[in-house]
Amino acid sequence: MKRREFLASSLAASASAGMAYGDTGGAGSASETETQAREFYELRYYQLHRGPGVKLTNDYLRDAAIPALNRAGIRPVGVFEILVGPESPSLYVLIPHPSADSVVTAWERVRADKEYQERGEAFLNAPAANPAYVRIESQLMVAFATHPRITPPPAGPRVFELRTYENATKNANLTKIKMFDTGEIDIFKKVGFHPVFFGEKLIGPRCPNLTYMLASASLEERDKHWAAFGADPDWTKLRSTPGYSDDEIVSNITNVLLRPAEYSQV
């Protein structure tokens, strides 16, 4: 119990340190209540083998893992397949946690769920000679103050873009987060994008960085939104603000286009 409490308090402290460092009291700063409501995001990447392991992993997520996470109070859980990007077949799984304590204890509670063990048996006990997946990679983020929770897009056709901005220093990382909080997220909404989540990386590869997800109704709509974004006068003004240019604060950008699994809750 003490180990769990230590880990939870450590995660909360790490998130709070980043928030305090980035808060300048300007238009994008959050109240104490908003700050406390920020979710933590566990983003899992399942690299799969071609063949029966793809179905086995999807069956496990749909029938065992997501229902058990929901019973543990964690929702909505997003599952996404590669539309354009490397290493297919693979899946991204987005798991929102309401608190640092949930990050530490959620999977322990899930594993204690009898229905989870029964429904996930084939996946959980797959033999080493025929595993369901190659590897699982995880990263942990804390939500931005101005977008503290996942906002799923409306049901229907949708395409998702997962973007990661790497920064040379933590100062540059926090400056880019401030840029989102003070205008960039609003511009996304104005031009037609549906923002899903924005996360500051706490644990994972290529730190410091931030990761966010946008949704559109189709690839064609996505292209229209980006064209409108690039031509938007508010964006032109924001990116020309001293200290906010990509050359000053962004060292690399990667993006992956995704489609939702049929059972995804996002």
C-alpha positions in Angstrom: 0.0 0.0 0.0 2.8 2.4 0.9 4.5 1.7 -2.5 1.2 2.6 -4.3 0.8 5.8 -2.3 4.3 6.8 -3.0 4.0 6.2 -6.8 0.6 8.1 -6.9 2.0 11.0 -5.0 5.1 11.1 -7.2 3.0 11.3 -10.3 0.8 14.0 -8.9 3.9 16.0 -7.9 5.4 15.6 -11.3 2.3 16.9 -13.0 1.9 19.8 -10.5 5.5 20.8 -11.1 4.9 21.1 -14.8 1.6 23.0 -14.3 3.2 25.5 -11.9 6.2 26.1 -14.2 4.0 26.7 -17.2 1.4 28.9 -15.5 2.0 32.6 -16.2 -1.4 33.8 -15.0 -2.4 34.8 -18.6 -5.4 34.0 -20.6 -4.6 30.3 -20.7 -4.1 29.8 -16.9 -6.6 27.5 -15.1 -8.3 27.9 -11.8 -7.3 25.6 -9.0 -10.5 23.6 -9.5 -9.8 23.1 -13.2 -6.2 22.1 -12.4 -7.3 19.4 -10.1 -9.7 18.0 -12.7 -6.9 17.3 -15.2 -6.9 13.7 -16.5 -3.9 11.5 -16.8 -3.6 9.6 -20.2 -2.0 6.2 -20.6 -1.4 5.7 -24.3 -0.6 2.1 -25.2 0.9 1.0 -28.5 0.3 -2.7 -29.4 2.7 -3.9 -32.1 1.0 -7.0 -33.6 2.0 -10.0 -35.7 0.1 -10.5 -38.9 -2.3 -13.5 -38.5 -4.6 -14.7 -35.7 -2.9 -12.4 -33.1 -4.7 -9.4 -34.5 -8.1 -10.9 -33.9 -7.1 -12.2 -30.5 -5.9 -8.8 -29.4 -9.0 -7.0 -30.7 -11.2 -9.6 -29.0 -9.4 -9.1 -25.7 -9.7 -5.3 -25.8 -13.3 -5.4 -26.8 -14.6 -8.2 -24.6 -12.3 -8.2 -21.6 -10.1 -5.1 -21.1 -12.5 -2.2 -22.0 -15.5 -3.6 -20.0 -13.2 -4.2 -17.0 -11.7 -0.7 -17.2 -15.2 0.7 -17.5 -16.3 -1.2 -14.4 -13.2 0.3 -12.6 -14.6 3.8 -13.5 -12.3 4.4 -16.5 -14.0 5.7 -19.7 -14.1 6.4 -22.5 -11.4 4.1 -23.8 -10.3 4.7 -27.4 -8.8 2.1 -29.7 -7.4 3.1 -33.0 -6.0 1.3 -36.1 -3.2 2.7 -38.3 -4.6 4.4 -41.4 -1.4 6.1 -42.5 1.8 5.3 -40.5 4.5 2.8 -39.8 4.4 -0.7 -38.4 1.1 -2.1 -39.4 -0.7 -4.0 -38.0 -0.7 -2.2 -34.7 -3.2 -0.5 -32.3 -3.1 2.6 -30.2 -5.2 2.4 -27.0 -6.0 5.6 -25.1 -6.9 5.2 -21.5 -8.0 8.2 -19.4 -7.4 8.2 -15.7 -9.2 10.6 -13.3 -6.2 10.7 -10.9 -2.7 9.7 -10.3 -3.9 7.1 -7.9 -5.9 5.5 -10.8 -2.7 5.3 -12.9 -1.1 3.2 -10.2 -4.0 1.0 -9.2 -6.3 0.6 -12.2 -4.7 -2.4 -13.8 -4.4 -4.1 -10.4 -8.2 -3.7 -10.0 -8.7 -4.9 -13.5 -6.6 -8.0 -13.0 -8.7 -8.8 -9.9 -11.8 -8.7 -12.0 -13.0 -12.3 -12.4 -15.0 -11.6 -15.6 -11.8 -9.9 -17.1 -9.8 -13.0 -16.4 -12.4 -15.3 -17.9 -13.1 -13.2 -21.1 -9.4 -12.4 -21.6 -8.1 -16.0 -20.9 -6.9 -16.7 -24.5 -5.0 -13.5 -24.7 -3.7 -13.4 -21.2 -2.4 -17.0 -21.4 -1.2 -17.0 -25.0 1.9 -19.3 -25.3 5.3 -17.9 -25.7 5.6 -19.8 -29.0 2.5 -18.0 -30.4 2.0 -14.7 -28.6 -0.8 -12.3 -29.5 1.5 -9.3 -30.0 5.2 -8.4 -30.5 5.4 -5.8 -27.7 3.4 -3.3 -25.8 4.8 0.2 -25.3 3.3 2.7 -22.9 3.5 6.4 -22.3 2.0 8.6 -19.6 0.7 12.2 -20.0 -1.2 14.7 -18.0 -3.9 16.8 -19.7 -3.5 20.5 -20.5 -5.2 22.8 -18.1 -7.4 24.3 -20.9 -8.5 20.9 -22.2 -8.5 18.8 -19.0 -10.6 15.8 -20.2 -11.0 13.7 -23.4 -13.8 15.0 -25.7 -14.9 12.3 -28.1 -16.2 13.5 -31.4 -19.8 12.8 -32.5 -20.6 9.3 -33.6 -20.2 8.6 -37.3 -17.4 8.6 -39.9 -14.2 10.0 -38.3 -10.5 10.1 -38.9 -8.0 10.8 -36.1 -4.6 12.5 -36.3 -2.2 11.8 -33.4 0.6 14.4 -33.4 3.7 14.7 -31.2 5.8 17.8 -30.9 9.3 17.2 -29.5 11.2 20.0 -27.8 14.9 20.6 -27.2 14.3 21.7 -23.5 11.6 21.5 -20.9 11.3 25.3 -21.1 10.6 25.1 -24.8 8.1 22.3 -24.1 6.2 24.4 -21.6 6.3 27.4 -23.9 4.6 25.3 -26.7 2.0 24.1 -24.2 1.3 27.8 -23.2 0.9 28.5 -26.9 -1.8 25.9 -27.2 -3.5 27.1 -24.0 -3.6 30.7 -25.1 -5.0 30.3 -28.6 -3.9 27.4 -30.7 -6.6 25.0 -29.4 -9.3 27.7 -30.1 -8.1 28.0 -33.6 -8.4 24.3 -34.2 -12.0 24.5 -33.1 -12.7 27.6 -35.2 -11.5 25.9 -38.5 -13.5 22.8 -37.9 -11.2 20.3 -36.1 -12.6 18.4 -33.2 -9.9 18.4 -30.5 -9.9 15.0 -28.6 -7.1 15.4 -26.1 -3.9 17.3 -25.4 -1.2 15.8 -23.1 2.1 16.8 -21.6 4.4 13.8 -21.6 5.5 12.7 -18.1 6.9 9.2 -18.9 7.8 7.8 -22.3 10.1 8.1 -25.3 11.5 11.3 -26.9 11.0 13.6 -23.9 10.3 16.4 -23.5 7.3 16.4 -25.8 3.6 16.9 -26.0 1.0 14.8 -27.8 -2.4 15.6 -29.0 -5.2 14.2 -31.1 -7.6 15.9 -33.6 -10.7 14.3 -35.3 -12.3 15.1 -38.6 -15.1 13.5 -40.5 -12.9 12.3 -43.4 -9.4 12.7 -44.9 -10.8 15.3 -47.2 -12.2 17.3 -44.3 -8.9 17.0 -42.5 -7.1 18.5 -45.4 -9.6 21.4 -45.6 -9.2 22.1 -41.9 -5.4 22.2 -42.1 -5.6 24.6 -45.1 -7.9 26.9 -43.1 -5.7 26.7 -40.1 -2.6 27.7 -42.0 -4.4 30.7 -43.5 -6.1 31.8 -40.3 -5.1 35.3 -39.2 -5.2 34.4 -35.5 -2.7 31.6 -36.2 -0.5 34.0 -38.3 -0.4 36.4 -35.4 0.2 33.7 -32.8 3.1 32.0 -34.5 4.8 35.4 -35.2 4.8 36.2 -31.5 8.4 36.4 -30.3 9.4 33.1 -28.7 6.6 31.1 -30.4 8.0 30.2 -33.7 8.7 26.5 -34.5 12.3 27.3 -35.1 12.6 28.5 -31.5 10.6 25.8 -29.6 9.9 22.7 -31.7 12.7 20.3 -32.7 10.6 17.6 -34.4 7.0 16.8 -35.3 5.5 13.4 -36.0 2.0 12.5 -36.9 0.0 9.3 -37.5 -3.4 9.0 -39.1 -5.8 6.6 -37.4 -9.3 5.1 -37.7 -11.3 4.0 -34.8 -11.8 0.3 -34.1 -15.5 -0.6 -34.4 -15.7 -1.0 -30.6 -13.8 2.2 -29.7 -15.5 4.5 -27.2 -13.8 7.5 -28.7 
